């Protein structure tokens, strides 16, 4: 994210002494990506951020694959996923490849008894139902329905929910999330034709600084394993930081749709990109206004990518019998398009109120056992008249 932000106190010159009011020095930490080349921030800790007291246990958390090489279009009934108390336990991987994990979660309780760090992947969490606060070592972000939360890998966080019913759609990415290059100039500023701008980002605030020693449990996910690690000081002990690598939010409701006289292709809905997949936001918008326009999307072949759609709200006009929380997978190798009758129904329509998140991956996706438990079993036949 090419946006500079800062919170709290830090020295005017980096890599210099930063004295505590009562004596001693704060501890500087570079929180960076791609070695020393990518986006980074400099954090200043009350205590050394390196104090590991104990590693309690390590256990595998890799998803179990049901279909490794898939050719079937699937419909997963996401709201049939049973809620669970614990935040991490509630997270269930649905579709995976070497680049990302796409999943659902329905946590009932806030994450407060331990801290969490994903050491391998940046996380994108879309808030479908629920309200609360993401608490991180770099500040807090309040969230609500329709918000994306982008959490860089290596970020230590907890999450508070003000609500009992919480439904999340998430993607773990082994490549960083960025906003699309075509929306930005050479220095990274969003251009006038971009469907959103820097004002729309929700930046961390409310920097928590805990000067506490003790036993602090951090669950660290790394290489398909979960490691339970005891730190000697509170992970939220940062007194200040500045830089370009930090968590942030963005509301899908602030995405301004791009429309035209004829049907626009999916890239006009693009919100984030990585080196291995893209994320698009389908939002309420006016339909095409050519006198002969067909608002429904044209049939298209999935030659180079798998397409995942997560349905959030409204009437998704290109499909039949789609409900909130459904996920459709249209895999590489099979063309797909509007359901029978959808094209005809769309003619003459002037507006849509649909809300959905799309993830297009450049490598095929494998289907997990958790996903098969939500599969309707018939979707791949839904184009037969």
matplotlib code that plots the C-alpha trace (Angstrom):
import matplotlib.pyplot as plt

x = [0.0, 1.9, 0.6, 2.6, 1.1, 2.4, 1.2, 2.7, 6.2, 9.5, 12.8, 13.3, 16.2, 15.9, 18.3, 19.3, 18.9, 15.3, 15.3, 12.6, 11.4, 12.7, 15.9, 16.9, 16.2, 13.2, 13.9, 13.6, 12.2, 12.1, 8.7, 9.5, 8.7, 10.8, 14.0, 14.9, 13.3, 9.5, 7.2, 8.3, 7.7, 9.9, 8.4, 9.6, 9.0, 9.1, 10.6, 12.7, 10.4, 12.6, 12.0, 10.7, 10.4, 9.0, 7.5, 4.7, 3.6, 3.3, 0.6, -0.5, -3.4, -3.2, -6.6, -7.6, -8.1, -11.1, -10.6, -7.1, -7.7, -11.2, -13.3, -16.7, -18.5, -19.5, -22.0, -21.1, -23.8, -21.6, -24.2, -24.6, -21.1, -21.7, -20.5, -17.7, -16.6, -12.9, -11.7, -9.1, -11.2, -14.0, -11.9, -12.4, -10.5, -12.7, -10.5, -6.7, -3.7, 0.0, -0.7, -3.7, -6.3, -9.9, -12.2, -15.1, -15.4, -18.2, -16.7, -19.0, -16.4, -13.7, -10.1, -8.7, -7.1, -4.2, -2.6, -2.3, 0.3, 0.2, 3.9, 3.4, 0.5, -1.1, -4.8, -7.8, -10.9, -14.2, -16.9, -20.2, -21.9, -20.6, -19.1, -16.1, -12.4, -9.2, -6.5, -2.9, 0.6, 0.4, -3.0, -6.7, -9.2, -12.9, -14.9, -18.5, -20.5, -18.9, -15.4, -12.3, -9.4, -5.9, -3.5, 0.2, 2.0, 3.9, 1.3, 0.4, -3.3, -6.4, -10.0, -13.0, -16.6, -19.5, -21.9, -22.8, -23.5, -20.3, -19.8, -16.4, -15.0, -11.2, -8.2, -4.7, -2.2, 1.4, 2.0, 1.2, -2.1, -1.9, -4.4, -4.3, -1.3, -3.6, -5.3, -2.0, 0.6, 4.4, 4.7, 1.7, -1.0, -4.4, -5.5, -8.7, -10.3, -9.7, -12.9, -11.6, -8.8, -6.6, -9.5, -11.4, -8.8, -9.5, -6.1, -5.1, -5.5, -5.8, -2.2, -2.2, 1.1, 1.3, 4.3, 3.8, 6.1, 4.8, 3.6, 1.8, 0.6, 1.0, -0.2, 2.0, 0.9, 3.9, 4.2, 1.0, 1.8, 0.5, 3.1, 2.1, 4.8, 5.2, 6.5, 8.1, 6.4, 3.1, 3.1, 1.3, 4.1, 4.8, 5.1, 5.2, 5.9, 5.9, 6.1, 4.3, 3.6, 0.6, -2.9, -5.8, -9.4, -11.6, -15.4, -16.9, -19.5, -16.8, -16.1, -17.5, -18.6, -17.4, -20.2, -20.6, -23.0, -22.4, -21.6, -18.2, -15.8, -14.9, -11.6, -13.6, -14.6, -11.0, -10.2, -7.0, -4.3, -1.5, 1.1, -1.2, -4.8, -7.1, -10.0, -13.1, -16.0, -19.5, -21.5, -24.9, -24.7, -26.6, -26.8, -25.5, -27.4, -26.9, -30.4, -29.6, -27.6, -27.7, -26.9, -26.3, -22.6, -21.8, -20.6, -16.8, -14.3, -12.1, -9.0, -6.4, -8.0, -10.5, -13.3, -14.7, -17.7, -18.9, -22.4, -23.0, -26.4, -29.0, -30.2, -27.4, -29.1, -26.9, -27.7, -30.8, -31.4, -28.4, -28.5, -26.4, -23.2, -23.2, -19.8, -19.6, -16.5, -16.2, -13.0, -10.5, -11.5, -15.3, -17.0, -19.6, -22.2, -25.6, -28.1, -30.8, -33.3, -31.0, -29.9, -33.5, -34.6, -31.8, -32.9, -34.5, -33.3, -31.7, -30.1, -28.7, -28.4, -26.1, -23.1, -20.4, -16.7, -14.9, -11.5, -9.9, -6.8, -4.2, -3.6, -6.4, -7.9, -8.2, -11.4, -11.3, -13.3, -14.8, -16.1, -17.6, -19.7, -21.4, -21.6, -25.2, -24.1, -26.1, -24.7, -22.5, -25.7, -27.5, -26.9, -28.8, -32.2]
y = [0.0, 3.1, 5.3, 6.7, 6.6, 7.2, 6.8, 7.6, 8.8, 8.0, 9.7, 12.3, 10.2, 6.5, 4.0, 6.5, 6.4, 6.9, 7.4, 6.5, 9.3, 7.4, 6.2, 3.4, 3.1, 2.0, -1.0, -0.3, -3.0, -3.0, -4.5, -5.1, -7.2, -8.7, -8.5, -4.8, -4.0, -4.0, -1.8, -1.4, 0.4, 1.1, 0.3, 1.3, -1.2, -0.7, -4.2, -6.3, -7.9, -11.0, -12.5, -16.1, -17.9, -21.2, -23.0, -25.1, -27.2, -27.4, -29.1, -29.3, -27.2, -27.8, -28.3, -31.8, -32.0, -33.8, -33.0, -32.3, -31.8, -30.3, -29.8, -29.4, -26.1, -25.9, -24.0, -23.9, -22.9, -20.8, -19.9, -23.6, -23.4, -23.9, -21.1, -21.8, -19.9, -19.6, -17.3, -19.6, -22.8, -21.1, -20.5, -23.2, -23.4, -24.1, -23.7, -23.8, -23.8, -23.0, -19.3, -18.7, -20.2, -19.1, -19.7, -18.9, -18.2, -17.8, -16.9, -16.3, -14.8, -12.2, -13.3, -12.2, -15.3, -15.4, -13.4, -14.5, -14.1, -15.5, -15.8, -16.9, -15.0, -11.6, -11.9, -10.3, -10.6, -9.5, -8.6, -10.0, -10.0, -8.4, -5.4, -4.8, -3.9, -5.3, -4.8, -5.0, -4.0, -1.1, 0.3, -0.6, -0.5, -0.5, -2.6, -3.2, -4.9, -4.6, -3.8, -5.5, -5.8, -6.2, -7.6, -7.9, -11.2, -11.1, -8.8, -9.8, -9.2, -9.9, -9.2, -8.0, -8.6, -6.5, -9.0, -12.6, -13.4, -12.9, -14.2, -13.7, -14.5, -14.5, -15.1, -15.9, -14.8, -15.8, -12.7, -9.2, -7.4, -4.2, -1.9, -2.3, -0.7, 0.8, 2.9, 4.6, 6.9, 6.2, 7.4, 5.3, 8.0, 6.9, 8.5, 10.4, 7.4, 5.0, 3.7, 4.7, 6.9, 7.3, 9.0, 5.7, 3.7, 3.1, 3.5, 2.2, 4.4, 4.0, 2.7, 0.5, 0.5, -2.1, -2.1, -5.6, -8.6, -12.1, -15.0, -14.0, -16.8, -16.1, -18.7, -18.5, -20.1, -21.1, -23.7, -25.4, -25.7, -23.8, -23.0, -22.0, -19.6, -17.8, -14.3, -12.6, -9.2, -8.0, -7.9, -4.6, -2.5, -0.2, 3.5, 4.7, 3.8, 5.2, 3.8, 2.0, -1.5, -1.7, -3.1, -1.1, -1.3, -0.5, -0.5, -2.2, 0.5, 3.1, 1.3, 3.5, 1.3, 1.8, 1.5, 1.8, 1.6, -2.2, -4.8, -4.1, -7.0, -8.1, -6.1, -2.9, -4.3, -5.0, -3.8, -5.6, -7.6, -9.9, -11.6, -14.7, -13.6, -10.6, -9.5, -7.7, -5.9, -6.1, -3.3, -1.6, 0.2, 1.3, -1.2, -0.6, 2.0, 1.0, 0.6, -3.0, -3.7, -7.1, -6.3, -10.0, -11.0, -12.8, -16.4, -16.7, -19.4, -20.0, -20.7, -19.3, -19.0, -20.3, -17.9, -17.7, -15.6, -14.9, -13.5, -10.9, -9.2, -8.3, -10.1, -11.4, -11.2, -13.6, -16.6, -18.5, -19.4, -17.6, -16.6, -14.7, -16.5, -18.8, -19.4, -20.5, -21.9, -21.8, -23.8, -23.5, -25.7, -25.2, -22.1, -20.4, -17.7, -16.6, -19.2, -20.2, -17.3, -14.8, -13.1, -12.6, -11.3, -8.8, -7.0, -3.7, -3.6, -0.4, -1.0, -3.8, -3.9, -6.9, -7.0, -9.7, -10.4, -12.2, -13.9, -15.0, -17.2, -17.9, -21.4, -24.1, -24.5, -27.7, -28.4, -29.2, -31.7, -28.7, -27.3, -30.6, -30.5, -27.3, -28.3, -28.5, -31.3, -30.0, -26.7, -27.9, -29.1, -25.7, -24.6, -27.5, -26.4]
z = [0.0, -1.2, 1.7, 4.5, 8.0, 11.6, 15.1, 18.5, 19.2, 17.4, 16.9, 14.1, 12.7, 12.1, 13.6, 16.4, 20.1, 21.3, 25.1, 27.5, 29.8, 32.9, 31.4, 29.0, 25.3, 23.3, 20.9, 17.2, 14.9, 11.1, 10.0, 6.3, 3.3, 0.5, 2.5, 2.7, -0.7, -0.1, 2.0, 5.5, 8.8, 11.8, 15.2, 18.6, 21.5, 25.3, 25.6, 23.2, 20.6, 20.5, 23.9, 23.4, 26.8, 25.6, 22.6, 24.1, 21.2, 17.4, 15.4, 11.8, 10.5, 6.8, 5.2, 4.1, 0.3, -1.0, -4.7, -5.9, -9.6, -10.0, -13.2, -11.5, -10.9, -7.2, -5.1, -1.4, 1.1, 3.3, 6.0, 6.8, 8.3, 12.0, 14.3, 16.8, 19.8, 19.0, 16.2, 14.8, 15.2, 13.3, 10.3, 7.7, 4.4, 1.4, -1.7, -1.7, -4.1, -3.7, -3.7, -1.4, 0.9, 0.6, 3.5, 5.7, 9.5, 11.9, 15.3, 18.2, 20.6, 20.6, 20.3, 23.7, 25.4, 23.0, 20.2, 16.6, 13.9, 10.3, 9.5, 5.9, 4.4, 4.2, 5.2, 3.7, 5.9, 4.5, 7.1, 6.0, 9.3, 12.5, 14.0, 16.2, 16.3, 14.9, 17.6, 16.4, 17.6, 15.2, 16.3, 16.1, 13.3, 13.9, 11.4, 10.3, 7.6, 4.2, 5.3, 4.0, 6.5, 5.0, 7.6, 6.5, 7.3, 10.5, 12.2, 15.7, 16.3, 18.3, 17.3, 19.3, 18.2, 19.5, 17.9, 18.5, 14.8, 12.8, 9.2, 7.6, 4.1, 4.1, 1.8, 3.0, 0.3, 0.0, -2.1, -0.8, -1.5, -3.5, -5.2, -9.0, -10.8, -13.5, -10.9, -9.8, -11.2, -11.1, -7.5, -6.3, -6.0, -7.1, -10.3, -11.1, -12.9, -10.0, -8.4, -5.0, -3.5, -0.5, 1.5, 1.5, 3.4, 7.1, 8.8, 12.2, 15.2, 19.0, 19.4, 22.5, 24.5, 27.2, 29.5, 30.9, 31.5, 32.0, 29.9, 26.7, 24.4, 20.6, 18.1, 15.0, 11.8, 9.6, 6.8, 7.6, 11.3, 14.3, 16.9, 20.4, 21.7, 25.0, 24.8, 27.9, 27.3, 26.0, 22.1, 22.1, 23.6, 20.6, 21.6, 18.0, 14.4, 10.9, 7.4, 4.6, 5.9, 8.2, 8.5, 7.0, 6.1, 3.1, 2.8, -0.2, 0.0, -1.0, -4.3, -7.1, -10.0, -13.6, -16.1, -19.9, -22.8, -23.1, -20.5, -18.8, -18.1, -14.6, -14.4, -13.9, -10.5, -9.5, -5.9, -5.0, -6.8, -6.0, -8.2, -8.3, -8.1, -8.1, -5.9, -7.4, -5.7, -7.4, -6.0, -6.7, -10.1, -13.1, -16.0, -19.5, -21.5, -25.1, -26.6, -27.4, -24.3, -22.5, -18.9, -18.0, -18.5, -21.7, -21.6, -21.1, -20.9, -17.9, -19.9, -17.5, -14.1, -11.5, -10.6, -7.0, -6.2, -2.7, -2.6, 0.0, -0.6, -3.1, -6.2, -8.3, -11.7, -13.6, -11.4, -10.2, -6.5, -5.1, -1.4, 1.0, 2.0, -1.1, -2.8, -6.5, -8.1, -11.8, -12.6, -15.4, -18.4, -18.4, -19.9, -17.8, -18.0, -17.0, -15.8, -18.2, -18.4, -16.8, -20.0, -21.1, -17.7, -17.7, -20.9, -20.1, -16.5, -15.4, -12.1, -9.9, -6.1, -6.0, -3.6, -4.0, -3.7, -6.5, -6.4, -9.6, -9.2, -11.8, -10.6, -10.2, -6.8, -4.8, -2.9, 0.8, 2.8, 4.7, 1.4, 0.3, 3.5, 2.2, -1.5, -2.9, -5.3, -8.3, -9.3, -12.1, -14.0, -13.5, -17.1, -18.7, -20.1]

ax = plt.figure().add_subplot(projection="3d")
ax.plot(x, y, z, "-o")
ax.set_aspect("equal")
plt.show()
